[in-house]
């Protein structure tokens, strides 16, 4: 698939398509991990893979990835999500576009059931969605409302600092493309005030990412609320020192 000769990567695509179609649908999940490893090791960073960038070039991988993401084990779900991110990074935009909905829908559905899954699955999903926002934001625009809810919720996930950090980065990336930022600022500040220290610090990090990436759309009241939060934090710290 990475060979520059059109005859070679076209033949490779046909071979992969025939192979995947020969596998019964209920036996696709075990192929997820080797598929992801193969995608990961194909091509070079920063360049597109010719075979993937053909029309429907990544189509043969879709049934395997969706099977792993929706019905696989936790490891298979995790690797399926990472495979989506790898494909987005290694495929030209026009070739990815037809598969945005088949990929994004299941990613969000699994993410909304995040309490069921371990941190590794959540991190992989957030990583894949962030890659899509970085590379093909226009194609995932219809999903922005669901992504916003998913990222804000994940930013306060009690199970893992890594999950919260990835969610903060994803939310910051999303806010680059959103005109209305103030409601998210308000929601995050409310979360900071009502959470324990560990989660609150992660929400402050998410707040910083949002402000950094979307400062041009920040309203005066939201800006003042951020300043008040910082001031109150330092006041509380100083008062704590005085009482000691």
C-alpha positions, -999 to +999 in steps of 0.1 A: +000+000+000+029+024+006+046+015-028+047+046-051+040+025-081+002+027-089+001-008-102+015-021-069-006-002-044-038-008-065-031-045-066-025-044-028-058-027-022-076-054-043-059-082-024-067-066+010-104-062+000-107-098-012-090-111+020-113-091+044-144-101+024-134-138+028-136-136+066-170-142+083-183-111+100-183-127+134-146-134+131-134-099+123-126-088+158-093-108+161-080-090+131-081-056+148-048-058+167-027-070+137-045-046+114-036-017+137+000-028+140+002-030+102-012+004+097+010+019+124+042+005+107+032+014+072+045+046+056+066+074+071+055+102+095+041+132+078+034+116+044+003+100+030+002+063+020-007+060-017-029+029-013-049+044+015-054+076-006-070+058-035-108+062-038-122+038-012-086+030-003-093+024+034-127+008+028-114-028+034-102-018+069-136-003+080-155-036+088-126-048+110-122-015+128-160-011+134-163-047+146-134-041+171-147-008+183-183-019+188-182-056+199-145-063+206-127-067+239-112-037+256-079-042+239-096-045+205-116-014+211-085+005+221-065-006+190-095+000+167-097+036+180-059+041+175-063+026+140-088+053+131-063+080+142-035+064+122-057+063+091-067+099+095-030+109+098-019+088+068-047+093+043-055+122+021-085+142+032-106+134+001-101+097+006-110+099+044-142+119+039-166+091+030-157+072+062-159+101+087-195+092+097-189+054+100-159+061+122-171+091+143-205+078+152-192+046+169-163+065+186-188+089+202-212+060+212-184+042+229-172+074+245-206+081+260-205+047+277-170+056+291-178+044+326-179+009+312-144+009+298-109+012+313-088+044+308-068+029+279-100+027+257-110+062+267-076+077+259-075+059+225-109+073+216-100+108+226-068+105+207-086+095+175-112+122+178-084+148+184-066+136+152-098+141+133-103+176+146-067+185+138-067+170+103-103+171+090-123+195+112-147+205+084-158+168+079-166+163+116-184+196+121-219+179+122-206+161+153-194+192+172-223+193+197-218+157+207-180+161+208-183+191+231-204+172+256-181+142+254-150+162+260-163+182+289-176+151+306-143+133+300-124+163+314-138+155+348-134+117+345-125+105+380-107+074+369-076+088+352-055+119+350-044+109+315-080+107+303-087+141+318-056+156+301-064+141+267-100+154+270-087+189+278-065+189+247-094+176+226-117+203+240-091+230+233-088+217+197-126+217+192-129+253+205-107+265+177-137+259+154-165+271+177-179+306+177-197+302+211-172+296+238-187+313+268-211+284+278-182+260+279-162+284+301-191+287+325-195+249+326-159+243+333-157+270+360-188+255+377-171+221+376-139+235+392-158+249+421-178+217+427-151+191+423-123+176+444-088+190+440-076+163+415-105+168+391-106+206+397-070+209+386-077+190+354-107+212+347-085+243+352-061+228+326-091+223+302-101+259+309-066+270+300-067+250+267-101+265+258-090+301+265-057+296+247-073+283+215-104+304+214-095+337+232-108+357+202-143+345+208-142+350+246-169+374+259-162+399+286-182+381+313-165+348+306-131+365+307-140+382+341-151+348+354-118+333+346-099+361+363-122+358+394-115+321+395-077+327+395-080+355+421-102+334+444-077+306+442-048+327+453-069+343+480-078+309+494-041+299+493-030+330+511-057+327+537-047+291+543-011+301+550-023+328+575-043+303+595-013+280+597 
